[in-house]
């Protein structure tokens, strides 16, 4: 036991150390993709920018931001801009033309031309520009040569077609000055124009950056896909546990979101409706991912999460998701601003509830809280980065990996707990098996004794179920089988039968006058007299209270009336309940079975005849 204890301590210490080492491996990735590869910003002034050789000293690209010449509602060719008398304004080279970074406000829907004159201190050699996502169709010229395009640029709303075509375009070697002209039209997005700045830099470096981003996304997508498959296998093995299924859905939604980010759009842009498809999938994965994440935590720690609040969030997110699926993409901007606020609120709610779960000692809550903090911190960073509040870069993909690691740890902890419990149960079973071997010889004897007792008990139960405890004649249940048999004989061979309903007159007065003990004696004595006056094939049952029912097989109505009067006279012949001597009379109703009778209709006729006898003065038999 001591050796096992020491091994457990060492294994846990080693696991914790490896966990932190793995987490530290993310720091170079964060630095590489968030800081080292972030291009420096080069500000343009009055639509012109001069690039010094020293600007490339750190090997980074240059984001050409600042003041670009801007021609609103004009699609100008490069040669039209040179020496043009057309009036231009200045606009930032990032954030779109309606972002509020400039003095004038433009509608998101429209068309325009961006223009920037670039002067180089040293002639271009292996230079290129990286074209980011431009909303939602563009044509880009270097001087007068068309270098790249996406979608169909037009000044007619009905003719415009959106398209993604992020690209890296080489600058012709030897140029010391060139112009960048971008014609943009937007009829399908809530943001028009250049959302991120054009990046100028070494062509090889820009291709390497693009390759690294794609490689990182493929790594993230592979991790998400493997985790989803692993969770689905867990759900297949334990279909009563919905947590792995929900986590698999969350991983697939995150996979879909990673698959539709800017540098991965090449995979879907060639499809029909590529822009609309990519945009809808990107927004849907975000809008559906938040409630799925909340539902995952809700299922994992059900007691800590408020059902009504979670249900409200689910309904709200379903509305947003339906909006994305059925409305045009140009309206998504308004919904995104609102949903980002909802997402941040839900994230902080999850963190607060996970803190409560950890304080309540819920298993795995501490590790899940750490993973959630990592993922949500990076998610908030991305929201602020996209909104232009900060410029730190996009990190949520790395946060996903941290969250997956924490979830894997919790899942493996649960399975380890199950294995430990199985080991404990195995030891207990061994002890119990030893005890069972000792009791084996006594078991057969006890079984035989119990079998005999059960037989006796079954006999007693059958008697209790079928017989009236006071008079020891049949009750309703006991008589039912004989009534059914009489009906079957009647339908098969037309064998007539009758029923007689006998009621003790003024029985309540007997109970009230002499007491219930005497009333019981009256019923018991009356039942004995009836049994003595009927044939062996006839059956008697106490139907309820002071009523008795007699089944007379193979008997017509005249025979039944004779038997009934005989029984009445026997009961009335002498006082019952000596030494008190209670005078007793009975009233009876007789009914003969008919062709279309059921027991209910037959009993109704006997009951009506009994009622007629009561009305006529009692102490008589009627039919």
C-alpha positions as CSV (number, residue, x, y, z in Angstrom):
1,X,0.0,0.0,0.0
2,X,2.8,2.4,0.8
3,X,4.6,1.6,-2.5
4,X,1.3,2.4,-4.4
5,X,1.0,5.6,-2.5
6,X,4.5,6.8,-3.4
7,X,3.9,5.8,-7.0
8,X,0.7,7.8,-7.1
9,X,2.5,10.9,-5.8
10,X,5.3,10.6,-8.3
11,X,3.0,10.1,-11.2
12,X,0.8,13.1,-10.3
13,X,3.9,15.3,-9.8
14,X,5.3,14.2,-13.2
15,X,1.9,14.8,-14.9
16,X,1.7,18.3,-13.4
17,X,5.2,19.1,-14.5
18,X,4.6,17.8,-18.1
19,X,1.4,19.8,-18.2
20,X,3.1,23.0,-17.4
21,X,5.9,22.2,-19.8
22,X,3.4,21.7,-22.6
23,X,1.7,24.9,-21.7
24,X,5.0,26.7,-21.9
25,X,5.4,25.4,-25.5
26,X,2.6,27.7,-26.4
27,X,4.6,30.8,-25.5
28,X,6.8,30.6,-28.6
29,X,3.7,30.1,-30.7
30,X,2.0,33.1,-29.2
31,X,5.1,35.2,-29.7
32,X,5.6,34.0,-33.3
33,X,2.1,34.5,-34.5
34,X,1.1,37.4,-32.3
35,X,4.2,39.5,-32.1
36,X,7.1,38.4,-34.3
37,X,5.1,38.2,-37.5
38,X,3.0,41.3,-36.8
39,X,4.0,43.8,-39.5
40,X,5.2,47.2,-38.6
41,X,2.9,50.1,-39.6
42,X,3.9,52.6,-42.2
43,X,1.7,55.7,-42.2
44,X,0.9,57.3,-45.5
45,X,0.2,61.1,-45.9
46,X,-2.0,62.7,-48.5
47,X,-2.1,59.5,-50.5
48,X,1.7,59.0,-50.6
49,X,4.2,57.0,-48.7
50,X,8.0,56.8,-48.9
51,X,9.6,53.5,-47.9
52,X,13.1,53.7,-46.4
53,X,15.5,50.8,-46.6
54,X,15.7,50.9,-42.8
55,X,12.0,50.2,-42.6
56,X,12.7,46.5,-43.4
57,X,15.6,46.2,-40.9
58,X,13.7,43.8,-38.7
59,X,12.6,41.6,-41.6
60,X,8.9,42.3,-41.0
61,X,6.4,43.5,-43.6
62,X,5.0,47.0,-43.6
63,X,1.3,47.6,-43.1
64,X,0.5,50.5,-45.5
65,X,-2.0,52.4,-43.3
66,X,-2.5,56.1,-42.9
67,X,-4.1,58.4,-45.5
68,X,-5.0,56.8,-48.9
69,X,-6.6,58.8,-51.6
70,X,-10.3,57.8,-51.8
71,X,-12.8,58.3,-54.5
72,X,-16.3,57.6,-53.2
73,X,-18.9,56.2,-55.7
74,X,-16.3,56.2,-58.4
75,X,-14.5,53.3,-60.1
76,X,-11.5,54.9,-61.6
77,X,-8.8,53.3,-63.8
78,X,-5.2,54.0,-62.7
79,X,-4.6,56.3,-65.8
80,X,-7.7,58.3,-64.9
81,X,-6.3,59.1,-61.4
82,X,-2.9,60.4,-62.7
83,X,-3.4,64.1,-63.1
84,X,-7.1,63.8,-62.5
85,X,-9.2,66.8,-61.6
86,X,-11.6,64.5,-59.8
87,X,-11.9,65.4,-56.2
88,X,-10.6,62.8,-53.7
89,X,-10.8,62.5,-50.0
90,X,-8.4,60.8,-47.6
91,X,-9.3,57.6,-45.8
92,X,-7.5,55.1,-43.5
93,X,-6.1,52.1,-45.2
94,X,-7.8,49.8,-42.7
95,X,-11.1,49.4,-40.9
96,X,-13.4,49.8,-44.0
97,X,-14.8,53.0,-45.3
98,X,-17.6,53.2,-42.7
99,X,-15.5,52.4,-39.6
100,X,-15.5,55.9,-38.1
101,X,-11.7,56.2,-38.3
102,X,-12.1,59.1,-40.7
103,X,-14.0,62.3,-40.7
104,X,-16.6,61.4,-43.3
105,X,-19.2,58.7,-43.0
106,X,-20.0,56.4,-45.9
107,X,-22.7,53.7,-46.2
108,X,-21.4,50.1,-46.2
109,X,-23.2,49.5,-49.5
110,X,-21.5,51.2,-52.4
111,X,-18.4,51.4,-54.5
112,X,-15.1,53.4,-54.4
113,X,-11.5,53.6,-55.5
114,X,-8.5,53.5,-53.2
115,X,-5.2,54.9,-54.5
116,X,-1.7,55.2,-52.9
117,X,1.6,56.4,-54.5
118,X,4.6,54.4,-53.1
119,X,8.2,55.7,-53.4
120,X,11.1,53.4,-52.6
121,X,14.5,54.6,-51.4
122,X,16.0,51.6,-53.1
123,X,14.8,49.9,-56.3
124,X,12.3,47.0,-55.7
125,X,14.0,43.6,-55.5
126,X,11.9,40.6,-54.6
127,X,9.1,42.8,-53.1
128,X,5.5,41.8,-52.9
129,X,2.3,42.9,-51.3
130,X,-0.2,40.7,-49.4
131,X,-3.8,41.5,-50.2
132,X,-6.1,40.8,-47.2
133,X,-9.8,40.2,-47.3
134,X,-11.5,43.0,-49.1
135,X,-15.3,43.5,-48.7
136,X,-16.6,42.3,-51.0
137,X,-15.3,42.5,-54.5
138,X,-12.1,44.2,-55.8
139,X,-9.6,44.8,-58.6
140,X,-6.0,45.7,-57.7
141,X,-3.6,47.4,-60.0
142,X,0.1,48.0,-59.7
143,X,0.6,51.2,-61.8
144,X,-1.7,50.3,-64.8
145,X,-1.4,46.5,-64.7
146,X,-4.2,44.4,-63.1
147,X,-2.5,42.1,-60.6
148,X,-5.4,40.5,-58.6
149,X,-9.2,40.5,-58.4
150,X,-12.0,39.0,-56.3
151,X,-15.6,38.8,-57.2
152,X,-17.1,41.2,-59.8
153,X,-16.6,44.9,-59.3
154,X,-19.5,47.0,-60.6
155,X,-21.4,50.2,-59.9
156,X,-24.7,48.3,-60.3
157,X,-26.2,46.6,-57.2
158,X,-27.8,43.8,-59.2
159,X,-24.7,43.0,-61.2
160,X,-22.2,42.8,-58.3
161,X,-20.8,39.5,-57.2
162,X,-18.8,39.0,-54.0
163,X,-15.7,36.9,-53.8
164,X,-12.7,36.1,-51.6
165,X,-9.3,36.2,-53.2
166,X,-6.6,37.0,-50.7
167,X,-3.3,36.8,-52.5
168,X,0.4,37.8,-52.6
169,X,1.4,39.8,-55.6
170,X,4.9,40.5,-56.7
171,X,6.1,44.0,-57.4
172,X,8.1,44.2,-60.6
173,X,11.8,44.4,-59.8
174,X,13.6,47.6,-60.5
175,X,10.8,50.0,-59.7
176,X,11.6,52.9,-57.4
177,X,8.1,54.2,-57.5
178,X,4.7,52.7,-58.2
179,X,1.1,53.2,-57.4
180,X,-1.5,50.9,-55.9
181,X,-5.0,51.4,-57.2
182,X,-7.9,49.3,-55.7
183,X,-11.4,49.4,-57.1
184,X,-13.9,48.1,-54.6
185,X,-17.6,47.5,-54.7
186,X,-19.6,46.1,-51.8
187,X,-23.3,44.9,-52.0
188,X,-23.1,41.8,-49.8
189,X,-21.3,42.7,-46.6
190,X,-21.8,45.0,-43.6
191,X,-18.3,46.3,-44.0
192,X,-17.0,47.8,-47.2
193,X,-13.4,48.4,-48.4
194,X,-10.1,47.6,-46.8
195,X,-10.7,46.0,-43.4
196,X,-7.0,45.2,-42.9
197,X,-4.1,47.1,-44.4
198,X,-2.2,46.1,-47.5
199,X,1.2,44.6,-46.4
200,X,4.4,45.3,-48.3
201,X,7.4,43.2,-47.7
202,X,9.9,40.5,-48.9
203,X,8.0,38.0,-51.1
204,X,9.6,35.0,-49.5
205,X,8.8,36.2,-46.0
206,X,5.2,36.9,-47.0
207,X,4.8,33.4,-48.5
208,X,6.4,31.9,-45.4
209,X,4.0,33.9,-43.1
210,X,1.1,32.6,-45.2
211,X,2.3,29.1,-45.1
212,X,2.8,29.2,-41.3
213,X,-0.7,30.5,-40.8
214,X,-2.2,27.7,-42.9
215,X,0.0,25.2,-41.1
216,X,-1.2,26.5,-37.7
217,X,-4.8,26.3,-38.8
218,X,-4.4,22.8,-40.1
219,X,-2.8,21.8,-36.8
220,X,-5.7,23.3,-34.9
221,X,-8.3,21.7,-37.2
222,X,-6.5,18.3,-36.8
223,X,-6.6,18.6,-33.0
224,X,-10.3,19.5,-33.1
225,X,-11.2,16.7,-35.5
226,X,-9.3,14.1,-33.5
227,X,-10.9,15.4,-30.2
228,X,-14.3,15.3,-31.8
229,X,-13.8,11.7,-33.0
230,X,-12.5,10.7,-29.6
231,X,-15.6,12.2,-27.9
232,X,-17.9,10.5,-30.3
233,X,-16.3,7.2,-29.5
234,X,-16.8,7.9,-25.8
235,X,-20.5,8.6,-26.5
236,X,-20.8,5.4,-28.5
237,X,-19.4,3.4,-25.6
238,X,-21.6,5.3,-23.1
239,X,-24.7,6.5,-24.9
240,X,-26.4,7.6,-21.7
241,X,-23.7,10.3,-21.1
242,X,-24.4,13.3,-23.4
243,X,-21.4,15.3,-22.4
244,X,-19.0,13.7,-25.0
245,X,-21.6,14.3,-27.7
246,X,-22.0,18.0,-26.9
247,X,-18.2,18.4,-26.7
248,X,-17.8,16.7,-30.1
249,X,-20.4,19.2,-31.6
250,X,-18.5,22.1,-30.0
251,X,-15.2,20.8,-31.5
252,X,-16.9,20.5,-35.0
253,X,-18.2,24.1,-34.7
254,X,-14.7,25.4,-33.8
255,X,-13.3,23.3,-36.7
256,X,-15.8,25.0,-39.0
257,X,-14.9,28.5,-37.7
258,X,-11.2,27.8,-38.2
259,X,-11.9,26.5,-41.7
260,X,-13.6,29.7,-42.7
261,X,-11.0,32.3,-41.5
262,X,-9.3,34.6,-44.0
263,X,-6.2,32.5,-44.9
264,X,-8.2,29.3,-45.2
265,X,-10.9,30.7,-47.6
266,X,-9.0,29.3,-50.6
267,X,-10.5,25.9,-49.8
268,X,-14.1,27.1,-50.3
269,X,-13.8,30.2,-52.5
270,X,-14.2,28.1,-55.7
271,X,-17.6,26.7,-54.7
272,X,-20.8,28.2,-55.9
273,X,-21.7,31.2,-53.8
274,X,-18.3,30.9,-52.1
275,X,-18.4,34.4,-50.4
276,X,-21.9,33.9,-49.0
277,X,-21.2,30.3,-48.0
278,X,-18.0,31.2,-46.2
279,X,-19.6,34.2,-44.4
280,X,-22.6,32.3,-43.3
281,X,-20.6,29.3,-42.0
282,X,-18.2,31.7,-40.2
283,X,-21.0,33.6,-38.5
284,X,-23.0,30.4,-37.8
285,X,-20.1,28.6,-36.1
286,X,-19.7,31.6,-33.8
287,X,-23.4,32.1,-33.0
288,X,-24.0,28.3,-32.5
289,X,-20.6,27.8,-30.7
290,X,-21.5,30.0,-27.7
291,X,-24.7,28.1,-26.7
292,X,-23.0,24.8,-27.3
293,X,-20.1,25.7,-25.0
294,X,-22.6,26.9,-22.4
295,X,-24.6,23.7,-22.7
296,X,-21.4,21.6,-22.3
297,X,-20.6,23.4,-19.0
298,X,-24.2,23.2,-18.0
299,X,-24.3,19.4,-18.4
300,X,-20.8,19.0,-16.8
301,X,-21.8,21.0,-13.7
302,X,-25.6,20.9,-13.7
303,X,-26.1,22.1,-10.1
304,X,-24.0,25.2,-10.5
305,X,-25.7,26.6,-13.6
306,X,-29.1,28.3,-13.6
307,X,-31.5,26.4,-15.9
308,X,-33.7,29.4,-16.7
309,X,-30.8,31.7,-17.6
310,X,-29.2,29.0,-19.7
311,X,-32.5,28.4,-21.5
312,X,-32.9,32.1,-22.2
313,X,-29.4,32.1,-23.8
314,X,-30.1,29.0,-25.9
315,X,-33.3,30.6,-27.3
316,X,-31.5,33.9,-28.0
317,X,-28.6,32.1,-29.8
318,X,-31.1,30.0,-31.9
319,X,-32.7,33.3,-33.1
320,X,-29.2,34.7,-34.0
321,X,-28.3,31.4,-35.8
322,X,-31.5,31.4,-37.7
323,X,-30.9,35.0,-38.7
324,X,-27.5,34.0,-40.2
325,X,-29.0,31.1,-42.1
326,X,-32.0,32.9,-43.7
327,X,-31.0,36.6,-44.0
328,X,-28.6,38.2,-46.6
329,X,-25.0,38.7,-45.5
330,X,-25.2,42.5,-45.8
331,X,-27.1,42.6,-42.5
332,X,-24.8,40.5,-40.4
333,X,-22.8,43.5,-39.0
334,X,-25.6,44.7,-36.7
335,X,-26.1,41.2,-35.3
336,X,-22.4,40.7,-34.8
337,X,-22.1,43.8,-32.6
338,X,-25.0,42.7,-30.4
339,X,-23.8,39.0,-30.3
340,X,-20.3,39.9,-29.3
341,X,-21.7,41.6,-26.1
342,X,-23.8,38.5,-25.5
343,X,-20.8,36.2,-26.0
344,X,-18.7,38.2,-23.5
345,X,-21.5,38.1,-20.9
346,X,-21.9,34.3,-21.4
347,X,-18.1,33.8,-21.1
348,X,-17.9,35.7,-17.8
349,X,-21.0,33.8,-16.5
350,X,-19.3,30.5,-17.3
351,X,-16.1,31.5,-15.5
352,X,-18.1,32.7,-12.5
353,X,-20.1,29.4,-12.3
354,X,-16.9,27.4,-12.8
355,X,-15.4,29.3,-9.9
356,X,-18.4,28.3,-7.8
357,X,-18.1,24.7,-8.9
358,X,-14.4,24.7,-7.9
359,X,-15.3,26.1,-4.5
360,X,-18.0,23.4,-4.1
361,X,-15.3,20.8,-4.6
362,X,-16.7,19.5,-8.0
363,X,-14.2,17.1,-9.6
364,X,-12.2,18.7,-12.4
365,X,-13.7,22.1,-12.0
366,X,-10.3,23.7,-11.2
367,X,-8.7,22.4,-14.4
368,X,-11.7,23.3,-16.5
369,X,-11.6,26.8,-15.0
370,X,-7.9,27.2,-16.1
371,X,-8.7,26.0,-19.6
372,X,-11.7,28.3,-19.8
373,X,-9.7,31.3,-18.6
374,X,-7.2,30.6,-21.4
375,X,-9.7,30.1,-24.1
376,X,-12.0,33.0,-23.1
377,X,-9.1,35.4,-22.6
378,X,-7.9,34.7,-26.2
379,X,-11.5,34.9,-27.4
380,X,-12.0,38.4,-25.8
381,X,-8.6,39.4,-27.3
382,X,-9.8,38.4,-30.8
383,X,-13.1,40.3,-30.4
384,X,-11.2,43.4,-29.3
385,X,-8.6,42.9,-32.0
386,X,-11.3,42.6,-34.8
387,X,-13.1,45.7,-33.4
388,X,-9.8,47.7,-33.7
389,X,-9.6,48.4,-29.9
390,X,-6.3,46.5,-29.7
391,X,-3.8,45.2,-32.2
392,X,-2.3,42.2,-30.5
393,X,-3.2,39.6,-33.2
394,X,-5.4,36.6,-33.4
395,X,-4.9,34.0,-30.6
396,X,-8.2,32.1,-30.2
397,X,-6.9,29.1,-32.1
398,X,-4.2,28.6,-29.5
399,X,-6.8,29.1,-26.7
400,X,-8.8,26.2,-28.2
401,X,-5.8,23.9,-27.8
402,X,-5.5,24.9,-24.2
403,X,-9.1,24.2,-23.5
404,X,-8.9,20.8,-25.3
405,X,-6.0,19.9,-23.0
406,X,-7.9,20.8,-19.9
407,X,-11.0,18.9,-21.1
408,X,-8.9,15.9,-21.9
409,X,-7.4,16.0,-18.5
410,X,-10.8,16.1,-16.8
411,X,-12.1,13.3,-19.1
412,X,-9.2,11.1,-18.3
413,X,-9.5,11.9,-14.6
414,X,-13.1,10.7,-14.7
415,X,-12.1,7.4,-16.5
416,X,-9.3,7.0,-14.0
417,X,-11.8,7.4,-11.2
418,X,-14.0,4.8,-12.7
419,X,-11.0,2.4,-13.0
420,X,-10.1,3.0,-9.4
421,X,-13.7,2.3,-8.3
422,X,-13.6,-0.9,-10.4
423,X,-10.5,-2.1,-8.7
424,X,-12.1,-1.4,-5.3
425,X,-15.2,-3.3,-6.4
426,X,-13.1,-6.2,-7.6
427,X,-11.4,-6.5,-4.2
428,X,-14.8,-6.4,-2.5
429,X,-16.2,-9.0,-4.9
430,X,-13.3,-11.4,-4.1
431,X,-14.2,-11.1,-0.4
432,X,-17.9,-11.6,-1.1
433,X,-17.2,-14.6,-3.2
434,X,-15.3,-16.2,-0.3
435,X,-18.3,-15.6,1.9
436,X,-20.7,-17.0,-0.8
437,X,-18.7,-20.2,-0.9
438,X,-19.2,-20.7,2.8
439,X,-22.9,-19.9,2.5
440,X,-23.4,-22.1,-0.6
441,X,-24.2,-25.3,1.3
442,X,-26.8,-23.5,3.4
443,X,-28.4,-21.8,0.4
444,X,-30.0,-24.9,-1.0
445,X,-31.7,-25.7,2.3
446,X,-32.9,-22.2,2.6
447,X,-34.2,-22.2,-1.0
448,X,-36.2,-25.4,-0.3
449,X,-37.7,-23.8,2.9
450,X,-38.5,-20.6,1.1
451,X,-40.1,-22.6,-1.8
452,X,-42.4,-24.3,0.6
453,X,-43.3,-21.1,2.3
454,X,-43.9,-19.4,-1.0
455,X,-46.3,-22.2,-2.0
456,X,-48.3,-21.8,1.2
457,X,-48.2,-18.0,0.8
458,X,-49.5,-18.3,-2.8
459,X,-52.3,-20.5,-1.6
460,X,-53.2,-18.0,1.1
461,X,-52.9,-15.1,-1.3
462,X,-55.1,-16.8,-3.8
463,X,-57.7,-17.4,-1.2
464,X,-57.5,-13.8,0.0
465,X,-57.7,-12.5,-3.6
466,X,-60.8,-14.7,-4.5
467,X,-62.7,-15.0,-1.2
468,X,-64.5,-12.6,1.1
469,X,-62.7,-12.7,4.5
470,X,-65.9,-12.5,6.6
471,X,-68.2,-15.1,5.0
472,X,-65.5,-17.2,3.3
473,X,-67.5,-17.2,0.0
474,X,-66.3,-15.8,-3.3
475,X,-65.8,-12.1,-3.8
476,X,-66.4,-10.4,-7.1
477,X,-62.9,-11.3,-8.4
478,X,-63.3,-14.9,-7.4
479,X,-66.7,-15.3,-9.1
480,X,-65.6,-13.6,-12.3
481,X,-64.0,-16.8,-13.8
482,X,-67.3,-18.8,-13.3
483,X,-69.4,-16.0,-14.9
484,X,-67.1,-15.9,-17.9
485,X,-67.3,-19.7,-18.2
486,X,-71.1,-19.6,-18.1
487,X,-71.2,-17.0,-20.9
488,X,-68.8,-19.1,-23.0
489,X,-71.1,-22.2,-22.6
490,X,-74.1,-20.1,-23.5
491,X,-72.5,-18.8,-26.7
492,X,-71.2,-22.3,-27.6
493,X,-74.1,-24.5,-26.7
494,X,-77.0,-22.2,-25.7
495,X,-76.8,-23.4,-22.1
496,X,-79.0,-21.0,-20.1
497,X,-78.0,-19.6,-16.8
498,X,-79.4,-17.1,-14.3
499,X,-78.0,-14.8,-11.7
500,X,-79.7,-13.9,-8.4
501,X,-78.9,-10.7,-6.5
502,X,-79.9,-11.0,-2.8
503,X,-80.0,-8.0,-0.5
504,X,-80.7,-8.1,3.3
505,X,-83.5,-5.8,4.2
506,X,-82.9,-2.9,6.5
507,X,-79.4,-4.0,7.2
508,X,-78.2,-0.5,8.3
509,X,-80.9,-0.5,11.0
510,X,-79.6,-3.9,12.2
511,X,-76.1,-2.5,12.5
512,X,-77.3,0.7,14.2
513,X,-79.6,-1.2,16.6
514,X,-77.5,-4.2,17.5
515,X,-74.0,-3.2,16.5
516,X,-71.7,-4.3,13.7
517,X,-70.8,-7.5,15.4
518,X,-74.4,-8.7,15.2
519,X,-74.5,-7.5,11.6
520,X,-71.5,-9.6,10.8
521,X,-73.2,-12.6,12.4
522,X,-76.3,-12.0,10.2
523,X,-74.2,-11.9,7.0
524,X,-72.2,-15.0,8.0
525,X,-75.3,-17.0,9.0
526,X,-77.1,-15.8,5.8
527,X,-74.2,-16.9,3.6
528,X,-74.2,-20.3,5.3
529,X,-77.9,-20.7,4.7
530,X,-77.5,-19.8,1.0
531,X,-74.7,-22.2,0.6
532,X,-76.8,-24.9,2.2
533,X,-79.7,-24.2,-0.2
534,X,-77.9,-24.3,-3.6
535,X,-76.4,-27.0,-5.7
536,X,-72.8,-28.0,-6.0
537,X,-72.4,-26.4,-9.5
538,X,-74.0,-23.1,-8.2
539,X,-71.7,-20.4,-7.1
540,X,-72.1,-17.8,-4.3
541,X,-70.3,-14.5,-3.9
542,X,-70.5,-11.6,-1.6
543,X,-71.0,-8.7,-4.0
544,X,-70.6,-5.9,-1.6
545,X,-71.9,-4.8,1.8
546,X,-75.1,-6.8,2.5
547,X,-75.5,-7.9,-1.2
548,X,-74.9,-11.5,-2.4
549,X,-74.9,-12.8,-6.0
550,X,-75.7,-16.4,-6.8
551,X,-74.7,-17.9,-10.2
552,X,-77.1,-20.7,-11.3
553,X,-75.7,-22.5,-14.4
554,X,-78.0,-24.6,-16.6
555,X,-81.1,-23.1,-15.0
556,X,-84.0,-21.3,-16.6
557,X,-85.9,-18.4,-15.1
558,X,-88.6,-20.6,-13.4
559,X,-86.0,-22.8,-11.8
560,X,-84.1,-19.7,-10.7
561,X,-87.2,-18.2,-9.1
562,X,-87.9,-21.4,-7.3
563,X,-84.4,-21.7,-5.9
564,X,-84.4,-18.0,-4.9
565,X,-87.7,-18.3,-3.0
566,X,-86.4,-21.3,-1.3
567,X,-83.3,-19.4,-0.1
568,X,-85.5,-16.4,1.0
569,X,-87.7,-18.7,3.1
570,X,-84.7,-20.4,4.7
571,X,-83.2,-17.1,5.8
572,X,-86.6,-15.8,7.1
573,X,-87.6,-19.0,8.8
574,X,-86.0,-18.3,12.2
575,X,-84.3,-15.4,14.0
576,X,-80.6,-15.0,13.3
577,X,-78.0,-14.2,15.9
578,X,-79.0,-16.0,19.0
579,X,-79.4,-15.3,21.9
580,X,-80.6,-11.9,20.6
581,X,-82.8,-13.3,17.9
582,X,-82.8,-10.8,15.0
583,X,-85.7,-11.1,12.6
584,X,-84.2,-11.0,9.1
585,X,-85.7,-10.8,5.6
586,X,-84.2,-10.5,2.2
587,X,-85.2,-9.2,-1.2
588,X,-83.9,-10.7,-4.4
589,X,-83.7,-10.0,-8.1
590,X,-83.4,-12.7,-10.8
591,X,-82.2,-12.3,-14.4
592,X,-82.0,-14.9,-17.2
593,X,-79.2,-14.5,-19.8
594,X,-80.3,-13.2,-23.3
595,X,-78.7,-13.5,-26.7
596,X,-77.0,-10.1,-26.8
597,X,-76.2,-9.9,-23.1
598,X,-73.0,-8.9,-21.4
599,X,-72.5,-9.3,-17.8
600,X,-73.2,-5.6,-17.2
601,X,-76.6,-5.8,-19.0
602,X,-77.5,-9.0,-17.2
603,X,-76.5,-7.6,-13.8
604,X,-78.5,-4.4,-14.6
605,X,-81.7,-6.4,-15.1
606,X,-81.1,-8.4,-11.9
607,X,-80.4,-5.1,-10.0
608,X,-83.6,-3.5,-11.5
609,X,-85.6,-6.5,-10.4
610,X,-84.1,-6.2,-6.9
611,X,-85.0,-2.5,-6.8
612,X,-88.6,-3.4,-7.9
613,X,-88.9,-5.8,-5.0
614,X,-87.6,-3.1,-2.6
615,X,-90.2,-0.7,-3.9
616,X,-93.0,-3.3,-3.6
617,X,-92.4,-3.8,0.2
618,X,-89.3,-6.0,0.4
619,X,-89.2,-9.7,1.5
620,X,-89.8,-11.0,-2.0
621,X,-88.1,-12.3,-5.2
622,X,-88.7,-10.4,-8.5
623,X,-87.6,-11.0,-12.1
